[in-house]
C-alpha cells in the first residue's frame, strides 16, 4: 500500500483532519485512527487488510493500492496545494443548457440570500472626507472605453474581423515594439520585453491561447499566441463539447466568436521568485491582462465577457498542458452583442417567478 500524496493533515485536538485536496474530500480521524495512520506513514508495509482501520483508510483513498505519481512542477508545496486544491469546481449535476445554468445559478443565489451578508468592517463613526468629482481622462478613447466596458452574456453570430483580433492580441499580450526605446542597462538580458500591462519582475509569466469560433479569415480552432513575433500557431481543433461545458455550464456563451484562455507559466515565476507569494503575482498579472483585453475590445466597439469558472482538467487537455508548469487561470472573450448583462433564459426565468 501507499500513502496518497495529495493529503494535507490539520491538527484539531484531540482529532486530526485529513484533507485530500485533489479530490476535495475531508475526514476527521480520532486519536486511534490518527495513531494508526502515523504508523502507516512511517511504513506503509504495516498495512493489514484484516485491520478495520486500515480497510477504512483504504476505502477513503487515504491509502492507495498503487503509487500515485505527482508531477514535478518546480514550485514549493504550499503553492502546489493551493493550485491543485482549487482545480475542477465540483458539480453534482453540471448544467447541460442555458436553462439548467439559469435555474442552478438562481437557486444558488436564493440560498445565499437566506443569510445576511457580512457587515462592512469600515468605520462609520468617524467623519468622512468627501472627494472632489472625478476628472475626465485626457485620452478620450480610454475614458470612453472605461465608461462603456460591460460584462455581457448575450452575443450574436456576427464574425470578428481578423484586423480587430490582431489589435486585441497585440495590445493585450504582445511585446510592444513601440517601447523598445524604454530599455536601459538595468534590464537583465532576456527580460526586456514590455507589454501594455505590468508583470511581476518583468517576467511576462502570463501567456494566451486563442479560441477562434467565428473570425473572418481564420479557421476555427485553438491557437497559441506568440507575443515576440505577434503570430498564432495552431494547437488543435475546437473541442467536441460546447464551450459552455468547459466553463462550468455557462452555455449562454456557446456562440462567442473569440475567446482567450489566460495561462500562467509558473516555472518562469519560480525561476526568479522561489516563494509561495509569487503565486499571487500570477493571479494579479492575469487580472491586468484581462482588463486590458476588455478595454481594447470595448474601444473596438465589441462587448466582453469573462470568467474564472473553468473545468480545469478539460481546459488543460484542450490546450495540451496536462502535467506541465503552465496552467490556465482565466478566460475572457468578446464579440458583437445586444448589450444584455444577463442571458435571455435568465430573464425568462425571473419573469416567470414574478408572475407566479
Buried (B, 14 or more C-beta within 10 A) or exposed (E): BEBBEBBBBEEEEEBBBBBBBBBEBEBEBEEEBBEBBEEBBEEBEEBEEEBEBBBBBBEBBBBBEEEEEEEEBBBBEEBBBEBBBEBBBEEEEBBEBBBBBBBBBBEEEEEEEEEEEEEEEEEEEEEEEEEEEEEEEEEEEEEBBBEEBBEBBBBEEEBBEEEBBBBBBBBBBBBBEEEEEEEEEEEEEEBBBBBBBEBBBBBBBBBBBBBBBBBEEBEEBBBBBBBEEBEBEEBEEBBEEBBBBBBBBBBBBBBBBBBBBBBBBBBBBBBBBEEBEBBEBBEBBBBBBBBBBBBBBBBBEBBBBBBBEBBBEBBBBBBEBEEBBBBBBBBBBBBBBEEBEBBBBBEEBEEEEEEE
